[in-house]
Amino acid sequence: MSLAFSSSPATNEAAGSGLLRVHPAWVVLGAITVVFHLGLIFYGLTPALVSRPIHMALALPWILILAARTPFERWSGWLLTLLGIAACGYIAFNEEALSNQYGFIDTHLQMVIGVFLIGLALETARRAIGWPLPLVAVAALAYAVFGEHIPGQFGHPGLPMQSFVGTLTIAEGGLWGSLTGVSVGVVAIFVIFGAVLNAGEAGQGFMNMASAFAGRLTGGAAKVSVISSALMGSISGSASANVASTGAITLPTMVRLGYPRSLAGGVEAVASSGGQIMPPLMGAGAFVMVELTGTPYTQIMAAAMLPAILYFATVWVGINAYATHHDLRPMAESDRPSGKEVLITSLFFAVPFVILLERIFLGGYTPQYAASLAIFAGMALLFFDVTLSFSLRGFATRMADAVVTAGRQVAMIGAIIICASLVIGVLSLTGLGVKITSGILSLSNEMLWPALLLTALACLVLGMEVPTTAAYVICVSVAGPALTALGLEPLLAHLFVFWFALLSTITPPVCGAVFIAAGMVGENWLKVALKAMALGIGLYIIPLGMIANPDVIRLASDPFGAVFYALKIAIGLTGISYGVIARRAAWLRILLVIAGALVIFAV
């Protein structure tokens, strides 16, 4: 019996995509995943060595069985899943005894289970996202095992195997460390929140609101893509999912209105990439940042808000600049929704969002508790369609869609974070992170801007091979201390690294959002990438602008100062964007770029 979807790749890519046909077993497993993670919020304190292994066990079938591409992958996936559930179960059922071992393995069975769990984490990540992240983890593990033979400062004294494997697998380090705790307790909840909203009419609400607001403007269809992708990305946190979902509507519209295909694809790719820097979800980065910096979630949201708005404003300006090349017509009135449609469909995302934000900022609750209440509101709205007609059958269909999407996405993020946690565990055990930090300080001659450029290059290279959140975690673990040692405040250093880890979504040679958009629009990917890089120039400049104007992230403590510096950066970005894109005399374009850079960095 095959427990697989019957759907297109684009459909599978989209967050909250409609499921054409799904085996009931996956609906049940998705429901168990949702109930488990919501239950942790209301049940109370659950030991880490119970909740985190169960989180991994629930992720295994989605990655190893559902996503299997060949018969070998399928039967081996079944075997690995069953053994993995047994191994995770051993950790969870023996939590109390293992806690008293303080990360030191004392039986052969525990060593076998520990080594198997490390291998399973690597294989699960490989099947989920390919080789690069597991190879980074393997390199880290090899360093831990053989690093004692490396001469000089980059060697280490050696680690007893029982302590090394034990710390990674039977203690709250490595696989079950604090990052995995973030995945279990916070990220999973917001992923479920996004899946529930996307299963209903919230996506249509985003599109309708964007169309009503921007559809009548020059470049209206492109600007609708920008707004809808910003809204959609704020809950999906995935560039590829954003392209596949909003792009299914915006790309055909832009092509039909005569926009060049490369421009249409570039607009969608760059707009969708911004979802990972737009609060509240930020591609899970916001919650990892909470754990790594100790900064409250609300402060991270406030710090990230103005830079994210600047990013989308730059894309908007870039579209106006491209209007000097092409006739970017507004959307036809027949394609724009009526006021009644906008009002009704907006309720499907406005109600849960209002509950989420009110409970966080006025109620004083934790983000995960507030999101749980918003999830229940979103579930209630699944009883209704765009005409506000009540339907039990519609609810069942939409709820099945939501739990399966949630299960798949929780598993995907879990696989990434658990594998990245191995790298963090090795950095901690061996002191390698401190040594790399010293290397960065030495190479940069202890000057901030050279250190920033080295860090940006490392983020770009690593981000080309691994997902944004994993690239951010690894880069900030080794470069973050160096940047803070040079005087950068921790939150600013983390935001800088996170933004540059995102560059690879639109920067060749590996640019996932561009590849998907180019395929959907039927254009050469390199042409799409060039347009995306021009439109998304803010992604390259804003992180540096944050360093030069640090008050821009202080919206919570100094709102007037933050807005002033945001406007200053916006003026500079406008000049640079027009200078790069607009059809004007060469001397004027060069002057605009220079003037824009001076406004951001020198004034």
VEXLUMNU-803827 format. One line per field, with one value per residue (C-alpha): residue in three letters; y, x, z. Coordinates in steps of 0.2 Angstrom, whole numbers. Last residue first. Example, Ala and Ser with C-alpha at 12.3 -4.5 7.8 and 13.67 -1.06 7.14 Angstrom:
# residues 2
res = SER ALA
Y = -5 -22
X = 68 62
Z = 36 39
END
This chain:
# residues 603
res = VAL ALA PHE ILE VAL LEU ALA GLY ALA ILE VAL LEU LEU ILE ARG LEU TRP ALA ALA ARG ARG ALA ILE VAL GLY TYR SER ILE GLY THR LEU GLY ILE ALA ILE LYS LEU ALA TYR PHE VAL ALA GLY PHE PRO ASP SER ALA LEU ARG ILE VAL ASP PRO ASN ALA ILE MET GLY LEU PRO ILE ILE TYR LEU GLY ILE GLY LEU ALA MET ALA LYS LEU ALA VAL LYS LEU TRP ASN GLU GLY VAL MET GLY ALA ALA ILE PHE VAL ALA GLY CYS VAL PRO PRO THR ILE THR SER LEU LEU ALA PHE TRP PHE VAL PHE LEU HIS ALA LEU LEU PRO GLU LEU GLY LEU ALA THR LEU ALA PRO GLY ALA VAL SER VAL CYS ILE VAL TYR ALA ALA THR THR PRO VAL GLU MET GLY LEU VAL LEU CYS ALA LEU ALA THR LEU LEU LEU ALA PRO TRP LEU MET GLU ASN SER LEU SER LEU ILE GLY SER THR ILE LYS VAL GLY LEU GLY THR LEU SER LEU VAL GLY ILE VAL LEU SER ALA CYS ILE ILE ILE ALA GLY ILE MET ALA VAL GLN ARG GLY ALA THR VAL VAL ALA ASP ALA MET ARG THR ALA PHE GLY ARG LEU SER PHE SER LEU THR VAL ASP PHE PHE LEU LEU ALA MET GLY ALA PHE ILE ALA LEU SER ALA ALA TYR GLN PRO THR TYR GLY GLY LEU PHE ILE ARG GLU LEU LEU ILE VAL PHE PRO VAL ALA PHE PHE LEU SER THR ILE LEU VAL GLU LYS GLY SER PRO ARG ASP SER GLU ALA MET PRO ARG LEU ASP HIS HIS THR ALA TYR ALA ASN ILE GLY VAL TRP VAL THR ALA PHE TYR LEU ILE ALA PRO LEU MET ALA ALA ALA MET ILE GLN THR TYR PRO THR GLY THR LEU GLU VAL MET VAL PHE ALA GLY ALA GLY MET LEU PRO PRO MET ILE GLN GLY GLY SER SER ALA VAL ALA GLU VAL GLY GLY ALA LEU SER ARG PRO TYR GLY LEU ARG VAL MET THR PRO LEU THR ILE ALA GLY THR SER ALA VAL ASN ALA SER ALA SER GLY SER ILE SER GLY MET LEU ALA SER SER ILE VAL SER VAL LYS ALA ALA GLY GLY THR LEU ARG GLY ALA PHE ALA SER ALA MET ASN MET PHE GLY GLN GLY ALA GLU GLY ALA ASN LEU VAL ALA GLY PHE ILE VAL PHE ILE ALA VAL VAL GLY VAL SER VAL GLY THR LEU SER GLY TRP LEU GLY GLY GLU ALA ILE THR LEU THR GLY VAL PHE SER GLN MET PRO LEU GLY PRO HIS GLY PHE GLN GLY PRO ILE HIS GLU GLY PHE VAL ALA TYR ALA LEU ALA ALA VAL ALA VAL LEU PRO LEU PRO TRP GLY ILE ALA ARG ARG ALA THR GLU LEU ALA LEU GLY ILE LEU PHE VAL GLY ILE VAL MET GLN LEU HIS THR ASP ILE PHE GLY TYR GLN ASN SER LEU ALA GLU GLU ASN PHE ALA ILE TYR GLY CYS ALA ALA ILE GLY LEU LEU THR LEU LEU TRP GLY SER TRP ARG GLU PHE PRO THR ARG ALA ALA LEU ILE LEU ILE TRP PRO LEU ALA LEU ALA MET HIS ILE PRO ARG SER VAL LEU ALA PRO THR LEU GLY TYR PHE ILE LEU GLY LEU HIS PHE VAL VAL THR ILE ALA GLY LEU VAL VAL TRP ALA PRO HIS VAL ARG LEU LEU GLY SER GLY ALA ALA GLU ASN THR ALA PRO SER SER SER PHE ALA LEU SER MET
Y = 306 294 276 278 295 292 276 284 299 287 276 292 299 283 283 301 299 284 293 286 269 265 249 252 271 269 256 266 282 273 264 280 288 272 272 289 285 270 281 293 279 271 288 291 273 273 258 247 253 251 241 257 264 254 266 260 242 242 249 235 223 234 234 216 212 230 225 214 222 221 203 197 204 195 179 179 181 167 155 156 158 147 157 142 136 153 156 139 142 160 154 141 152 142 149 163 175 175 163 163 180 173 169 187 193 181 186 204 201 191 204 217 207 204 223 225 231 220 206 206 203 189 181 180 173 155 152 165 156 139 145 157 143 131 145 149 132 124 125 142 149 142 153 168 167 165 180 190 185 190 207 210 206 218 231 228 229 217 214 206 190 189 193 180 167 170 167 151 146 150 140 125 124 105 102 118 117 99 102 116 105 91 105 108 90 93 110 103 88 98 110 97 87 102 106 89 87 105 101 85 94 108 98 87 102 109 93 90 109 108 92 101 116 134 146 162 165 163 147 143 129 132 148 138 131 148 153 137 142 160 152 142 157 166 151 150 169 169 179 197 200 217 213 194 191 205 200 182 187 200 188 175 187 196 180 174 191 197 186 195 212 210 201 215 228 220 210 216 206 214 231 226 226 241 241 239 247 243 251 267 255 245 260 259 240 244 256 242 231 244 246 227 228 243 235 221 233 241 226 216 225 225 207 204 214 204 188 193 193 179 180 161 156 171 171 153 159 173 162 150 156 174 169 185 195 197 192 175 182 193 178 178 196 192 177 184 200 190 179 193 202 187 184 202 210 210 210 191 188 198 189 172 176 183 168 153 164 166 148 141 157 157 139 142 157 149 158 153 166 182 175 176 194 199 188 197 214 211 200 214 226 216 215 234 239 256 257 250 233 240 241 231 218 216 214 201 191 191 186 172 166 167 157 141 128 142 149 131 128 145 141 124 131 144 130 119 134 137 122 108 118 129 114 107 123 120 103 86 81 89 94 90 73 55 59 72 72 53 51 63 56 38 42 51 67 73 87 99 104 121 129 119 101 91 73 78 83 65 62 80 85 70 75 93 86 75 90 100 85 83 101 99 82 85 94 81 65 72 79 62 53 64 63 44 43 52 41 25 31 34 18 8 17 15 -4 -6 2 16 32 48 63 67 49 55 62 45 37 50 50 31 31 46 40 22 29 39 23 13 27 27 8 9 24 17 1 10 22 7 1 17 23 6 8 25 43 42 58 50 36 44 62 61 45 52 68 60 51 68 77 61 63 81 80 66 70 89 85 91 107 110 102 117 121 103 98 110 100 83 87 94 79 67 76 74 56 53 63 54 37 44 42 58 64 82 91 109 119 125 128 126 114 99 108 113 95 90 79 62 61 45 31 17 0
X = 127 141 134 116 116 133 127 112 122 134 121 111 127 131 113 114 130 123 108 91 82 80 88 104 103 84 88 103 93 78 90 97 80 75 91 86 68 73 85 71 59 71 74 56 53 67 65 53 59 77 82 85 96 110 113 130 127 109 114 126 111 101 113 113 95 90 97 82 75 92 96 79 81 98 91 76 88 99 83 79 60 45 35 33 51 59 49 55 73 73 67 80 95 111 123 117 110 91 88 107 106 96 111 116 100 102 121 116 101 112 125 112 105 122 128 143 158 172 170 151 157 169 156 144 156 156 139 132 137 131 114 111 116 103 90 93 93 110 121 120 118 136 144 133 135 154 155 145 156 172 163 158 175 183 170 174 193 202 215 201 211 215 197 191 204 199 181 186 196 181 169 181 180 178 162 153 157 153 136 132 136 125 111 112 106 91 87 86 76 64 61 56 46 36 33 26 15 8 4 -5 -14 -20 -26 -35 -43 -48 -57 -65 -71 -78 -88 -94 -100 -105 -106 -97 -96 -77 -79 -83 -80 -61 -64 -65 -48 -41 -48 -40 -24 -25 -26 -10 -1 -4 3 18 22 21 7 8 -11 -8 7 7 -12 -17 -4 -10 -29 -27 -18 -32 -46 -37 -32 -49 -57 -48 -59 -75 -69 -60 -74 -86 -74 -75 -60 -48 -47 -62 -54 -39 -23 -11 0 19 24 42 59 54 42 57 61 43 46 62 54 42 57 65 49 49 66 63 48 59 72 58 51 66 69 51 49 66 59 43 52 62 81 91 103 103 86 77 87 81 63 65 74 59 58 55 39 32 39 46 64 60 45 57 61 44 46 62 56 40 47 61 49 38 54 61 43 43 26 13 -3 -5 12 9 -7 0 14 2 -9 2 16 6 8 23 33 28 32 50 53 47 42 24 16 25 28 10 9 25 21 4 11 25 15 1 15 20 1 0 15 7 -6 -24 -19 -11 -23 -37 -26 -16 -31 -38 -22 -20 -38 -36 -22 -32 -46 -43 -29 -16 -22 -21 -4 3 -3 4 21 19 17 31 43 39 40 48 59 65 69 79 89 91 99 91 102 118 115 102 109 107 112 126 133 133 142 156 156 157 170 182 186 203 215 209 218 215 229 243 244 228 229 216 204 201 184 178 184 176 159 161 165 150 139 145 142 124 121 127 119 101 87 75 84 100 93 85 101 111 99 99 118 118 103 112 128 118 108 124 132 117 116 135 132 139 136 141 130 126 121 108 98 98 89 75 73 72 55 60 77 71 56 68 78 62 55 72 71 54 58 74 66 51 63 74 58 54 71 74 58 63 58 54 46 32 43 59 54 36 39 54 46 35 51 60 47 46 64 62 47 54 72 67 56 38 33 14 0 -6 9 14 -3 -1 14 6 -11 -3 9 -6 -17 -3 -1 -20 -20 -5 -14 -29 -20 -19 -27 -27 -20 -23 -6 -4 14 18 32 20 9 24 30 13 1 -4 2 10 5 7 0
Z = 33 28 26 21 13 5 -3 -10 -17 -25 -33 -39 -47 -56 -63 -68 -77 -86 -93 -87 -89 -71 -63 -54 -51 -47 -34 -27 -25 -17 -5 1 4 13 24 30 32 43 53 57 61 73 82 84 90 103 115 105 87 92 76 66 80 73 58 51 56 51 34 32 34 22 8 1 4 -2 -19 -20 -36 -45 -38 -43 -61 -63 -55 -68 -82 -75 -73 -91 -92 -91 -78 -66 -69 -67 -51 -44 -49 -42 -25 -24 -29 -29 -42 -41 -28 -25 -11 -7 1 16 27 24 33 48 50 52 63 74 75 79 93 101 101 90 99 91 103 98 80 85 96 82 69 75 82 71 55 61 67 52 39 48 48 30 23 18 3 -4 14 18 4 8 27 25 14 26 40 31 26 44 50 38 44 63 64 74 61 51 49 68 73 61 67 86 82 73 89 100 89 89 108 107 116 112 93 93 101 89 74 81 84 65 62 75 67 49 53 64 51 38 51 57 38 34 50 47 29 34 49 38 23 34 43 26 21 37 38 20 25 41 30 36 21 24 6 6 15 33 45 44 54 70 66 64 81 89 80 87 105 101 94 110 120 109 109 128 136 141 137 129 118 116 118 107 93 92 94 80 69 71 67 53 43 39 42 26 15 20 19 3 -5 0 -7 -23 -30 -43 -59 -68 -64 -75 -65 -68 -83 -82 -99 -98 -96 -85 -76 -71 -59 -52 -49 -40 -28 -23 -20 -10 0 3 11 20 28 34 41 50 58 63 79 85 82 91 105 106 106 122 120 127 112 106 112 106 90 87 89 77 64 62 44 50 60 66 58 40 37 30 21 11 0 -8 -14 -22 -31 -36 -43 -52 -60 -67 -72 -82 -90 -96 -91 -104 -93 -96 -90 -74 -70 -74 -61 -47 -45 -44 -38 -21 -18 -26 -23 -5 -2 -10 1 17 33 31 43 38 21 16 21 13 -2 -4 -3 -16 -28 -27 -32 -47 -53 -50 -60 -61 -47 -48 -41 -26 -11 -18 -25 -9 1 -11 -11 8 9 -3 7 23 15 25 23 23 40 48 40 47 64 64 58 73 85 78 79 98 109 98 87 101 111 97 98 117 115 112 97 104 122 134 138 131 112 110 127 127 111 117 135 130 116 128 120 114 119 104 88 80 90 83 78 73 80 94 81 76 85 87 70 62 70 63 46 47 52 37 26 34 29 11 6 2 11 19 13 19 36 39 35 47 61 59 60 76 83 78 87 103 102 100 114 125 121 126 143 153 142 150 147 165 170 181 167 159 173 173 154 152 143 132 128 124 114 103 99 96 85 76 73 66 55 49 43 35 26 20 12 4 0 -9 -18 -24 -21 -2 4 13 21 27 29 35 44 54 61 74 81 82 92 103 106 111 122 134 136 138 153 151 160 158 149 139 128 127 121 106 101 103 96 80 78 82 69 56 60 58 41 35 39 29 13 3 -13 -21 -6 -7 -4 13 11 -7 -12 -13 -25 -36 -36 -43 -33 -29 -11 -4 8 -5 0
END
